Structures are given as structure tokens and as C-alpha cells.
Amino acid sequence: MKKLMTATAVSVIVLTSACGAGRPSVDQLSDSILEQGESLGITEESADCIAEKVEASDISDDTLNKIVDGDIDVTGVAAVPQDDADAFREVSDDLEACITG
């Protein structure tokens, strides 16, 4: 069950399609992740942890702004550049640890 929740939560983060400018702050990311993941049981502590990990990663500013914009389709296919998809995979264990404790 935890793995399913983790996979779903990570999908929420990856599945975005809006645009932004400049790198968003950890607080902006955390607020958006918490709002989007609340129905999945994402806690404020988990959202803060996830936000710190993705902000410090190689994920592009554009993709991070997509997270903040909150234009999410959890049933669709991620529309992020391959480099960002790779960067998400690089931090996936860290993101899972944020969620599962």
C-alpha cells in the first residue's frame, strides 16, 4: 500500500503541464505539493521534504514551475523533457523516503 501511495504521489509531482519563470522556492513547491497531494495522504512534513529534494535536484525551473502551477492530470502521461524525467528518477528513492518515513 505504501508503494502504491508513493508511486501515486510521485506521479502527482511528475504529471504537470503548465509553465512558469525562474526557480520556485521550497515554500512554493511545498505548498503546491501539499495541496495537490492532500487527498493522497501527503502530510505537511512529507511535502516539505519532497520540495527540498526536488528543488535541490537537476529538475529544470520550467518543470518545477509546472508543479507550483498545479495543472495536474494524475491519469495522464507526464509531459516533461527526458532530462527532467531522468532527474526525477535520480531522486525517486529520496522522494519515497519523504513519504514513507
C-alpha positions in Angstrom: 0.0 0.0 0.0 2.8 2.4 0.8 4.5 1.7 -2.5 1.2 2.4 -4.3 0.8 5.7 -2.4 4.4 6.6 -3.1 4.1 5.9 -6.8 0.9 7.9 -7.0 2.4 10.8 -5.1 5.4 10.9 -7.3 3.1 10.7 -10.3 1.3 13.8 -8.9 4.6 15.6 -8.9 5.7 14.5 -12.4 2.4 14.8 -14.2 2.3 18.5 -14.9 1.7 20.7 -18.0 1.8 24.5 -17.1 4.7 26.9 -17.4 6.4 29.4 -15.1 9.6 31.5 -14.9 12.6 31.4 -12.5 13.2 28.7 -10.0 10.3 28.4 -7.4 11.2 28.4 -3.7 11.0 25.4 -1.5 7.9 27.0 0.2 6.1 27.4 -3.1 6.8 23.9 -4.1 5.8 22.5 -0.7 2.5 24.4 -0.7 1.7 23.1 -4.1 2.7 19.5 -3.3 0.7 19.6 -0.1 -2.4 21.0 -1.9 -2.2 18.5 -4.7 -1.3 15.5 -2.6 -3.6 16.1 0.3 -6.2 13.6 -1.0 -3.3 11.0 -1.2 -2.4 11.5 2.4 0.7 13.7 1.8 1.5 15.4 5.1 3.0 18.9 5.5 6.2 17.2 6.7 6.3 15.0 3.6 5.5 17.9 1.3 8.4 19.9 2.8 10.8 17.0 2.4 9.7 16.4 -1.2 10.0 20.1 -2.0 13.5 20.3 -0.6 14.6 17.2 -2.6 13.2 18.4 -5.9 14.4 22.0 -5.5 17.9 20.8 -4.9 17.7 18.3 -7.9 18.6 18.8 -11.5 14.9 19.2 -12.4 14.5 22.2 -14.6 13.0 25.5 -13.4 10.2 25.1 -16.0 9.2 21.7 -14.7 9.3 22.9 -11.1 7.1 25.8 -12.0 4.7 23.3 -13.5 4.5 21.7 -10.1 3.7 25.1 -8.5 1.2 26.0 -11.2 -0.8 22.9 -10.2 -2.0 22.0 -13.6 -2.0 18.2 -13.0 -3.6 15.3 -14.7 -2.9 12.3 -12.5 -4.3 9.9 -15.0 -2.3 11.2 -18.0 1.2 10.8 -19.3 3.9 13.1 -18.0 4.8 15.9 -20.4 8.2 16.7 -19.1 11.5 16.7 -21.0 13.5 13.5 -20.8 16.2 15.2 -18.8 13.7 16.1 -16.1 12.2 12.6 -16.2 15.7 11.3 -15.6 16.3 13.8 -12.8 13.0 12.6 -11.1 14.2 9.0 -11.3 17.5 10.0 -9.7 15.7 11.4 -6.6 12.9 8.8 -6.6 14.3 6.9 -3.6 14.7 10.2 -1.7 11.1 11.1 -2.5 9.8 7.7 -1.4 11.7 8.2 1.9 10.0 11.5 2.3 6.6 9.8 2.1 7.2 6.6 3.9 9.4 8.0 6.6 
